Amino acid sequence: MTQPVPIQFRDSDADALASQPGRIALLAEQGASLAPLARKLDKLTRGAVMRAVGSEAFAALKPGESLDLGFPTGLAADGVQIIRLARKVTQDQARKAGAAVGRNLSGVATLVLADTHPQAADIAFGLAMRAYDFSPHKTTPAKPVGPVTVMVAEPEKVAAAANAGAAVTEGVFFTRDLVNEPANVLTTDDFAARLAAMHELGLEVEILEEDALERLGMGALLGVGMGSETPSKVVVMQWNGGPKGEAPFALVGKGVVFDTGGISIKPAGGMEDMTMDMGGAAVVAGVMRTLALRKARANVVGLVGLVENMPDGRAQRPGDVVKSMKGDTIEVINTDAEGRLVLADVLWYAQERFRPTAMIDLATLTGAVIIALGHENTGVFSNDDALCDAFLKAAKAEGEGAWRLPMAEAYDAKLKSRIADMMNVGGRDGGAITAAQFLARFVKPDVPWCHLDIAGTALLKADSTLAPKGATGWGVMALDRLIRDRFEGK
């Protein structure tokens, strides 16, 4: 997997500035006095730093944006990057400042002058997150990321504070790698093998093959993969870091490694992006990796349904009726509404086997949620206000956009079928809501549950604050925060 850039924390050393090669990054606030290291840097550059900080160009920058000084006098470094800070630096702003440094690390050593900054760990986190680069399929080798050193007054204290962020970063990178992989590489077999390898981190990993799924009665999930040469699977990952015997918190992910739409085939334009239709499963995997790396004090189980939706002589047809593990029958009106069929069986299996204290599923489920919320927010649906509020609070704390959308029995009428217990679609209007209403039928009334529709946030066409264009890893930070705040140490 893509490894996060290693970051070393060391004591502030003004004498080392003149001989530092590569690049020096400095954080500054316009109109405020410079920190000791910055004053030394200004002296070495014969006042160039202060002139830059006091310039109109610097004043025009937004917090987190930067100004570059090329080949400054008095330094061995090729450049000085000056990142503007706000007067009161929030966690998000500190991460954004770090991301400004992480955006361009290739090939050069980088020294970050954090000095006595109280949010140096968040600056390092933003730097590491933004330094991600997915390049295993490029024949021209990527430039190696230069060493990164952060100068701080108390390096041991800051390094300890940064440890949790390092685990989250690795979980996010694991998620991004999975979402970015092409479907001819990330088959259901390969996906399952990558998850199985996490047993080395202390996770218990179990792979349920098609014969086991048939015995369990997962007709809804198995129907989706009938047209594919790659076998359908369910992978179960358990992290038992909490009290023995305590019911776990459950995460469930949709893992459609490629989605043609099946017989209800998608338009050709943009179909290449359907390599990301396993994004929900990838987020679940990234969270489980994070929990194992930081030795979370909670019991959490992650379950992912891995399938491929292809057109074939054996493929599921519109009008077919399938029977779910729960026992309910489903008329398949549109084979492109396949993710909810996968989730229906995995949600039910999670509850039957693990009796979870609460459950959250994630899926790139509907285009309708993108129409409603764009690419800024994930759609959140829930049967439990307390769990939903806790998740939204965690997402806000981590800067991951999420917005709750309504659920109501009135929408259920759109799922009525003439020949089965329900249809798998309810029309175009309110499509994200009727999808959630469908899933709710496979959630037991006493289980607190949230459904996260990440269709608009899992992969972006442009850079975001903490990620280059492509897979974002949205949800790993928020769910890890939720587990820390709500499920650990209880």
Secondary structure as the mmCIF struct_conf table of DSSP 4:
data_model
#
loop_
_struct_conf.conf_type_id
_struct_conf.id
_struct_conf.beg_label_comp_id
_struct_conf.beg_label_asym_id
_struct_conf.beg_label_seq_id
_struct_conf.end_label_comp_id
_struct_conf.end_label_asym_id
_struct_conf.end_label_seq_id
HELX_LH_PP_P HELX_LH_PP_P1 THR A 2 PRO A 6
STRN STRN1 ILE A 7 ASP A 11
HELX_RH_3T_P HELX_RH_3T_P1 ALA A 14 ALA A 16
TURN_TY1_P TURN_TY1_P1 LEU A 17 SER A 19
BEND BEND1 GLY A 22 GLY A 22
STRN STRN2 ARG A 23 ALA A 28
TURN_TY1_P TURN_TY1_P2 GLN A 30 GLY A 31
BEND BEND2 ALA A 32 ALA A 32
HELX_LH_PP_P HELX_LH_PP_P2 SER A 33 ALA A 35
HELX_RH_AL_P HELX_RH_AL_P1 PRO A 36 LEU A 44
TURN_TY1_P TURN_TY1_P3 THR A 45 GLY A 47
HELX_RH_AL_P HELX_RH_AL_P2 ALA A 48 VAL A 53
TURN_TY1_P TURN_TY1_P4 GLY A 54 GLY A 54
BEND BEND3 SER A 55 SER A 55
HELX_RH_AL_P HELX_RH_AL_P3 GLU A 56 ALA A 59
TURN_TY1_P TURN_TY1_P5 ALA A 60 ALA A 60
BEND BEND4 LEU A 61 LEU A 61
HELX_LH_PP_P HELX_LH_PP_P3 LYS A 62 LYS A 62
TURN_TY1_P TURN_TY1_P6 PRO A 63 GLY A 64
STRN STRN3 SER A 66 GLY A 70
BEND BEND5 PHE A 71 PHE A 71
TURN_TY1_P TURN_TY1_P7 THR A 73 GLY A 74
BEND BEND6 ALA A 76 ASP A 78
STRN STRN4 GLY A 79 ARG A 84
BEND BEND7 ARG A 87 LYS A 88
HELX_RH_AL_P HELX_RH_AL_P4 GLN A 91 GLY A 102
TURN_TY1_P TURN_TY1_P8 ARG A 103 ASN A 104
STRN STRN5 SER A 106 SER A 106
TURN_TY1_P TURN_TY1_P9 GLY A 107 GLY A 107
BEND BEND8 VAL A 108 VAL A 108
STRN STRN6 THR A 110 ASP A 115
TURN_TY1_P TURN_TY1_P10 THR A 116 THR A 116
TURN_TY1_P TURN_TY1_P11 PRO A 118 GLN A 119
HELX_RH_AL_P HELX_RH_AL_P5 ALA A 120 ARG A 130
TURN_TY1_P TURN_TY1_P12 ALA A 131 ALA A 131
TURN_TY1_P TURN_TY1_P13 PRO A 136 HIS A 137
BEND BEND9 THR A 139 THR A 140
HELX_LH_PP_P HELX_LH_PP_P4 PRO A 141 PRO A 144
STRN STRN7 VAL A 145 VAL A 145
HELX_LH_PP_P HELX_LH_PP_P5 GLY A 146 PRO A 147
STRN STRN8 VAL A 148 VAL A 152
BEND BEND10 ALA A 153 GLU A 154
HELX_RH_AL_P HELX_RH_AL_P6 PRO A 155 ASN A 180
BEND BEND11 GLU A 181 GLU A 181
TURN_TY1_P TURN_TY1_P14 ALA A 183 VAL A 185
BEND BEND12 LEU A 186 LEU A 186
HELX_RH_AL_P HELX_RH_AL_P7 THR A 188 ALA A 196
HELX_RH_3T_P HELX_RH_3T_P2 ALA A 197 LEU A 201
TURN_TY1_P TURN_TY1_P15 GLY A 202 GLY A 202
STRN STRN9 GLU A 204 LEU A 208
HELX_RH_AL_P HELX_RH_AL_P8 GLU A 210 LEU A 216
TURN_TY1_P TURN_TY1_P16 GLY A 217 GLY A 217
HELX_RH_AL_P HELX_RH_AL_P9 GLY A 219 VAL A 224
TURN_TY1_P TURN_TY1_P17 GLY A 225 GLY A 227
BEND BEND13 GLU A 229 THR A 230
HELX_LH_PP_P HELX_LH_PP_P6 PRO A 231 SER A 232
STRN STRN10 LYS A 233 ASN A 240
BEND BEND14 GLY A 242 PRO A 243
TURN_TY1_P TURN_TY1_P18 LYS A 244 GLY A 245
HELX_LH_PP_P HELX_LH_PP_P7 GLU A 246 PRO A 248
STRN STRN11 PHE A 249 ASP A 259
TURN_TY1_P TURN_TY1_P19 GLY A 262 ILE A 263
BEND BEND15 SER A 264 SER A 264
HELX_LH_PP_P HELX_LH_PP_P8 ILE A 265 PRO A 267
BEND BEND16 ALA A 268 ALA A 268
TURN_TY1_P TURN_TY1_P20 GLY A 269 GLY A 270
HELX_RH_3T_P HELX_RH_3T_P3 MET A 271 MET A 276
TURN_TY1_P TURN_TY1_P21 ASP A 277 MET A 278
HELX_RH_AL_P HELX_RH_AL_P10 GLY A 279 LEU A 293
TURN_TY1_P TURN_TY1_P22 ARG A 294 LYS A 295
BEND BEND17 ARG A 297 ALA A 298
STRN STRN12 ASN A 299 ASN A 309
TURN_TY1_P TURN_TY1_P23 GLY A 313 ARG A 314
BEND BEND18 ALA A 315 ALA A 315
TURN_TY1_P TURN_TY1_P24 PRO A 318 GLY A 319
STRN STRN13 VAL A 321 LYS A 323
TURN_TY1_P TURN_TY1_P25 MET A 325 LYS A 326
BEND BEND19 GLY A 327 GLY A 327
STRN STRN14 THR A 329 GLU A 331
BEND BEND20 ILE A 333 ILE A 333
TURN_TY1_P TURN_TY1_P26 THR A 335 ASP A 336
HELX_RH_AL_P HELX_RH_AL_P11 GLY A 339 PHE A 354
BEND BEND21 THR A 357 THR A 357
STRN STRN15 ALA A 358 ALA A 363
BEND BEND22 GLY A 367 GLY A 367
HELX_RH_AL_P HELX_RH_AL_P12 ALA A 368 LEU A 373
TURN_TY1_P TURN_TY1_P27 GLY A 374 GLU A 376
STRN STRN16 THR A 378 SER A 382
BEND BEND23 ASN A 383 ASN A 383
HELX_RH_AL_P HELX_RH_AL_P13 ASP A 385 ALA A 397
TURN_TY1_P TURN_TY1_P28 GLU A 398 GLY A 399
STRN STRN17 ALA A 402 ARG A 404
HELX_RH_3T_P HELX_RH_3T_P4 GLU A 409 LEU A 415
BEND BEND24 ARG A 418 ASP A 421
STRN STRN18 MET A 422 MET A 423
BEND BEND25 ASN A 424 ASN A 424
BEND BEND26 ARG A 428 ARG A 428
TURN_TY1_P TURN_TY1_P29 ASP A 429 GLY A 430
HELX_RH_AL_P HELX_RH_AL_P14 GLY A 431 ALA A 440
TURN_TY1_P TURN_TY1_P30 ARG A 441 PHE A 442
BEND BEND27 VAL A 443 VAL A 443
TURN_TY1_P TURN_TY1_P31 PRO A 445 ASP A 446
BEND BEND28 VAL A 447 VAL A 447
STRN STRN19 TRP A 449 ASP A 453
TURN_TY1_P TURN_TY1_P32 ALA A 455 THR A 457
BEND BEND29 ALA A 458 ALA A 458
STRN STRN20 LEU A 459 LEU A 460
BEND BEND30 LYS A 461 ALA A 462
BEND BEND31 THR A 465 ALA A 467
BEND BEND32 LYS A 469 LYS A 469
STRN STRN21 GLY A 470 ALA A 471
TURN_TY1_P TURN_TY1_P33 TRP A 474 GLY A 475
HELX_RH_AL_P HELX_RH_AL_P15 VAL A 476 LEU A 482
HELX_RH_PI_P HELX_RH_PI_P1 ILE A 483 PHE A 487
TURN_TY1_P TURN_TY1_P34 GLU A 488 GLY A 489
#
